[in-house]
Structure formats: C-alpha cells, structure tokens
Amino acid sequence: MSQTYPYQDAFNRTLQQRAMATATQDEYNATLTDFFKYLENFNPTYQRDHRVNQLQTPDVEQYLGMLVDARKIQNQTYNKVLSHLNVYFKFLFSHSWTPYLPTLDLKSKPKQAAQPLNYHWVDDLDQLLADPRLHVYTRLTLLLIAHGYPVQAFLQPNFTAQLKTQDWSAPAQQFLRELQDFLAPLQQRFQSSDWFLKQRAAADPHLTLPGLHKYLKPDEAIAGFALSPTVLYQGYLINYLRRHPQLSDRDVIAALHLEPDSIDYYRRLAQRAD
C-alpha cells in the first residue's frame, strides 16, 4: 500500500505499539492524508520541495483555518485534528526528522455548548422530500434516516433498503421517481445499482461521507437546520421514542438496534423534548 503522507509506515507502527484501536488509527491516517493533500495543492512551503521538515506553525494554521472557514468544522473536530497533528509532529521531532514542532504554540478551542437536537424534521419529511431546492442526495439521506438507517449503513456499497414502498406517502413515491431519473445515467456510467454515486468519473464511484457533506452543508440554509447525518439520526431516535413511549427496552433494542446502555440516554432526551 502506497504512503499518502511522509513517514506513514513508521508512524503507524508507533500507533500500533500504543495498542490503539484500529478505528482511531484510521482517524489519524485520514487527518494526515487530508492535511498533506491540502498542503500539496495550496501551500507554497510544501509545494516547493515536499519536505516535511520545512513546515512551521503558519503552515498548520493555514490548514486549520481552511477547516474552520471552508468546511465549517466545530470546535470538537478542530481539537481532534489538532491533536492528531500534534502527535504526528512530536513523533517526527523525536526521530529528528523535523527541527520544528509547528503545533507547539497552537491552542485548542473551547468546548461549544450543545445545541438542542432537532427531532421535528422527521414529522416534516414529506415537505422536505417535495422541496426541489434540496439536492437529491440530501433528500435521500433524510428519507433513509427517517426509516432508521444510519449513514454508516447506507453509504456502504451494495446497500439495499428493506422498505415497504407501498406504505410510503405520495411525496415519497414522487421523490423516488425523481431519484430514479437522477441515478439512471450515473448507474449506467459506473455499472452500479447503488444510490450514492459520484457525479464525476472516478476509480471508486461510491460517494464518501465527506463527499456527502458537500451536498448536505449548502442545503442547511434551505432546510433551516443542521443536516449532519449523525445529528439527524439522533433526532430520528428521539422522535421514535416520543412516538412509542410504551415500548419495552427489549422492543426498542430490536426496533432501533441500539445498545442497551444507550436506551436510557435517548429516553431521557425524548422525555425532555418539547
């Protein structure tokens, strides 16, 4: 496997020695791959000779500033990215592969107050599906989450929604016809029956989570609420529990595929909801 950033193999060995979970290692690699891809495209210091030992604090600040301004990341994400970069540069410094610690003077951001979860959007699904201003992928995301599918499931290749289409509302059925018209040329081009496909030629035609966010983020101004799939799914869970307060924990686990220790948390949120 080719390296996507400098000293990747050696850095991964260090992470493995820490007995770090595979998912956490993947997060480090995703952060660093994105960081160096950004530098390669937009940073004059790195573009000049691709030498990591020339990077200093302003180069890291430039990348973090882009994440805040262009990608609108929250403080929690900012701090996680900064932590990943800090661990990486300390690793380089400890091996004398860089004379600088460009993250040394960068401070984490204060924790943001939690925003109340929007669970009403599930009740407004028909209006959202009928709104042509929202991208097809935005409406498809809303439709699938409103039927209990988390984003980790429906972005997987070969995903199939097991839904009773005859029970769907007229706006949902109309949207599905629009979806079919939208997807037909993409599915033909990529020889794939999947739903979330890139609109440009690619070796892997499947839309990634960051790729999906590029459709969701601009549509937030139209929808009037956050369209993060994780937040939408939490809103769906609260909505479900408010509608079915009589269900036993066992029934909820079966219906929502929740872990037992998560049920009390979401029940409390549902009880506090207006």
C-alpha positions as CSV (number, residue, x, y, z in Angstrom):
1,M,0.0,0.0,0.0
2,S,1.5,3.4,-1.0
3,Q,2.0,6.0,1.6
4,T,-0.3,9.1,1.5
5,Y,1.9,11.2,3.8
6,P,5.6,11.3,4.9
7,Y,6.8,8.6,7.3
8,Q,3.3,7.0,7.3
9,D,4.6,3.4,7.8
10,A,6.8,4.3,10.7
11,F,4.1,6.5,12.3
12,N,1.6,3.6,12.0
13,R,4.0,1.3,13.7
14,T,4.2,3.7,16.6
15,L,0.4,3.9,16.8
16,Q,0.2,0.1,16.9
17,Q,2.7,0.0,19.7
18,R,0.4,2.1,21.7
19,A,-2.3,-0.6,21.4
20,M,-4.5,2.0,19.7
21,A,-7.9,0.8,18.3
22,T,-7.9,0.4,14.5
23,A,-10.7,2.9,14.1
24,T,-8.6,5.5,15.9
25,Q,-5.5,4.7,13.8
26,D,-7.8,5.2,10.7
27,E,-8.8,8.6,12.0
28,Y,-5.1,9.6,12.4
29,N,-4.4,8.5,8.8
30,A,-7.4,10.2,7.4
31,T,-6.4,13.5,9.1
32,L,-2.8,13.4,7.9
33,T,-3.7,12.3,4.4
34,D,-6.1,15.2,4.1
35,F,-3.5,17.6,5.7
36,F,-0.8,16.8,3.2
37,K,-3.1,16.7,0.3
38,Y,-4.2,20.2,1.2
39,L,-0.5,21.3,1.5
40,E,0.3,19.8,-1.9
41,N,-2.4,21.8,-3.5
42,F,-2.4,25.1,-1.6
43,N,0.7,25.6,0.5
44,P,3.8,27.2,-1.1
45,T,6.2,25.9,1.5
46,Y,5.3,22.3,0.9
47,Q,4.8,22.7,-2.9
48,R,8.3,23.9,-3.3
49,D,10.1,20.7,-2.5
50,H,7.7,18.5,-0.5
51,R,9.9,18.5,2.6
52,V,8.0,18.0,5.8
53,N,11.0,19.3,7.8
54,Q,10.3,22.8,6.4
55,L,6.8,23.0,7.8
56,Q,6.2,25.6,10.6
57,T,3.3,26.9,12.6
58,P,1.8,29.2,9.9
59,D,1.6,26.2,7.5
60,V,-0.5,24.3,10.1
61,E,-2.5,27.4,10.9
62,Q,-3.4,27.7,7.2
63,Y,-4.8,24.2,7.1
64,L,-6.8,24.6,10.3
65,G,-8.1,28.0,9.1
66,M,-9.4,26.3,5.9
67,L,-11.2,23.7,8.0
68,V,-12.9,26.4,10.0
69,D,-13.7,28.8,7.2
70,A,-14.4,26.4,4.2
71,R,-15.6,23.2,5.9
72,K,-17.3,24.9,8.9
73,I,-15.9,22.3,11.4
74,Q,-17.0,22.5,15.0
75,N,-14.6,23.1,17.9
76,Q,-14.6,19.5,18.9
77,T,-13.5,18.4,15.4
78,Y,-10.9,21.2,15.3
79,N,-9.4,20.0,18.6
80,K,-9.3,16.4,17.4
81,V,-7.5,17.3,14.2
82,L,-5.0,19.5,16.1
83,S,-4.4,16.6,18.5
84,H,-3.7,14.2,15.6
85,L,-1.2,16.7,14.0
86,N,0.4,17.3,17.4
87,V,1.1,13.6,17.9
88,Y,2.4,13.3,14.4
89,F,4.9,16.2,14.6
90,K,6.1,15.1,18.1
91,F,6.8,11.7,16.5
92,L,8.8,13.4,13.7
93,F,10.6,15.6,16.2
94,S,11.5,12.6,18.4
95,H,13.2,10.9,15.4
96,S,15.0,14.2,14.4
97,W,13.0,14.1,11.1
98,T,12.0,17.7,11.7
99,P,13.7,20.5,13.7
100,Y,10.3,22.2,14.4
101,L,7.2,21.5,16.4
102,P,4.8,23.5,14.4
103,T,1.8,22.7,16.6
104,L,3.6,23.7,19.9
105,D,2.0,27.2,20.1
106,L,-1.4,26.2,18.7
107,K,-4.2,26.1,21.3
108,S,-7.3,24.0,21.3
109,K,-10.7,25.8,21.1
110,P,-13.2,25.9,24.0
111,K,-15.9,23.3,24.1
112,Q,-19.1,24.6,22.4
113,A,-22.4,24.4,24.1
114,A,-24.5,21.5,22.9
115,Q,-27.3,22.5,20.6
116,P,-30.8,21.0,21.2
117,L,-31.4,18.1,18.9
118,N,-33.9,18.7,16.2
119,Y,-36.4,15.8,16.1
120,H,-39.2,17.6,14.4
121,W,-37.7,17.1,10.9
122,V,-39.0,13.5,10.8
123,D,-42.5,14.9,11.1
124,D,-41.8,17.3,8.2
125,L,-40.3,14.6,5.9
126,D,-43.0,14.9,3.2
127,Q,-42.4,18.7,2.8
128,L,-38.7,18.2,2.7
129,L,-38.9,15.4,0.1
130,A,-41.1,17.7,-2.1
131,D,-38.7,20.6,-1.9
132,P,-36.8,20.7,-5.3
133,R,-34.3,23.2,-3.8
134,L,-32.8,20.4,-1.8
135,H,-30.3,18.2,-3.6
136,V,-31.4,14.6,-4.4
137,Y,-28.7,13.2,-2.1
138,T,-29.9,15.5,0.7
139,R,-33.5,14.2,0.4
140,L,-32.4,10.6,0.0
141,T,-30.3,11.0,3.2
142,L,-33.4,12.3,5.1
143,L,-35.6,9.6,3.7
144,L,-33.3,6.8,4.7
145,I,-32.5,8.1,8.2
146,A,-36.3,8.7,8.8
147,H,-36.7,4.9,8.1
148,G,-34.0,4.0,10.6
149,Y,-30.9,3.7,8.5
150,P,-27.7,5.3,9.9
151,V,-25.2,6.8,7.4
152,Q,-22.6,4.0,8.1
153,A,-25.1,1.6,6.6
154,F,-26.4,3.4,3.5
155,L,-23.1,4.6,2.2
156,Q,-21.8,1.0,2.0
157,P,-21.5,-0.5,-1.5
158,N,-24.4,-2.9,-2.3
159,F,-26.6,-1.3,0.3
160,T,-30.3,-2.2,-0.2
161,A,-33.1,-0.5,1.8
162,Q,-35.6,-3.1,3.1
163,L,-38.6,-0.8,3.0
164,K,-42.3,-1.3,2.3
165,T,-42.7,1.1,-0.5
166,Q,-46.5,0.6,-0.7
167,D,-46.8,2.3,2.7
168,W,-44.9,5.4,1.6
169,S,-46.6,8.8,1.2
170,A,-47.3,10.3,-2.2
171,P,-44.4,12.8,-1.8
172,A,-42.0,10.0,-1.0
173,Q,-43.1,8.0,-4.0
174,Q,-42.8,11.1,-6.3
175,F,-39.3,11.7,-4.9
176,L,-38.3,8.1,-5.6
177,R,-39.3,8.6,-9.3
178,E,-37.1,11.7,-9.3
179,L,-34.3,9.8,-7.7
180,Q,-34.5,7.0,-10.3
181,D,-34.3,9.6,-13.1
182,F,-31.3,11.2,-11.4
183,L,-29.5,7.9,-10.8
184,A,-30.1,6.2,-14.1
185,P,-27.3,7.8,-16.1
186,L,-24.8,7.5,-13.1
187,Q,-25.7,3.8,-12.6
188,Q,-25.3,3.3,-16.3
189,R,-21.9,5.0,-16.4
190,F,-20.5,3.2,-13.4
191,Q,-22.3,-0.1,-13.9
192,S,-23.6,0.0,-10.4
193,S,-27.0,-0.2,-8.9
194,D,-26.0,1.7,-5.8
195,W,-27.7,5.0,-4.9
196,F,-24.9,7.3,-3.6
197,L,-22.6,7.7,-6.6
198,K,-20.2,10.4,-7.6
199,Q,-21.2,12.6,-10.4
200,R,-17.7,12.6,-12.0
201,A,-15.6,9.8,-13.3
202,A,-13.7,8.0,-10.5
203,A,-11.9,4.7,-9.9
204,D,-14.3,4.2,-7.0
205,P,-17.7,5.7,-7.9
206,H,-19.2,5.5,-4.4
207,L,-19.8,8.7,-2.5
208,T,-17.8,9.0,0.7
209,L,-19.0,10.7,3.9
210,P,-17.0,13.9,3.3
211,G,-18.4,13.8,-0.3
212,L,-21.9,13.6,1.0
213,H,-21.3,16.5,3.4
214,K,-20.6,18.7,0.3
215,Y,-24.2,18.2,-0.7
216,L,-25.7,18.5,2.8
217,K,-23.8,21.6,4.1
218,P,-25.1,24.1,1.5
219,D,-28.6,22.7,1.9
220,E,-28.7,23.6,5.6
221,A,-29.6,27.2,4.7
222,I,-32.6,25.9,2.8
223,A,-33.7,23.3,5.3
224,G,-33.2,25.7,8.3
225,F,-31.5,23.1,10.5
226,A,-28.3,21.0,10.7
227,L,-28.0,18.2,8.2
228,S,-25.2,16.2,9.7
229,P,-26.2,12.6,9.3
230,T,-25.2,11.8,12.9
231,V,-27.3,14.6,14.3
232,L,-30.2,13.7,12.0
233,Y,-30.1,10.1,13.2
234,Q,-30.1,11.2,16.9
235,G,-33.2,13.3,16.1
236,Y,-34.8,10.3,14.5
237,L,-34.2,8.2,17.6
238,I,-35.7,10.8,19.9
239,N,-38.7,11.2,17.6
240,Y,-39.3,7.4,17.6
241,L,-39.1,7.1,21.3
242,R,-41.5,10.0,21.8
243,R,-44.0,8.3,19.5
244,H,-43.6,4.9,21.2
245,P,-43.2,5.6,24.9
246,Q,-44.9,2.4,25.8
247,L,-42.3,0.1,24.2
248,S,-40.1,-2.0,26.5
249,D,-36.4,-1.7,26.4
250,R,-36.2,-5.1,24.6
251,D,-38.6,-3.8,21.9
252,V,-36.6,-0.6,21.4
253,I,-33.4,-2.6,21.1
254,A,-35.0,-4.8,18.4
255,A,-36.5,-1.8,16.5
256,L,-33.6,0.6,16.7
257,H,-30.6,-1.7,17.0
258,L,-29.4,0.4,20.0
259,E,-27.0,-0.8,22.6
260,P,-28.8,-1.4,26.0
261,D,-26.8,1.3,27.7
262,S,-27.8,3.9,25.1
263,I,-31.6,3.5,25.6
264,D,-31.7,5.4,28.9
265,Y,-29.7,8.2,27.4
266,Y,-32.1,8.6,24.4
267,R,-35.2,8.1,26.6
268,R,-34.1,11.0,28.8
269,L,-33.6,13.2,25.7
270,A,-37.0,12.2,24.5
271,Q,-38.7,13.0,27.8
272,R,-37.0,16.4,27.9
273,A,-38.0,17.2,24.3
274,D,-40.8,19.8,23.9
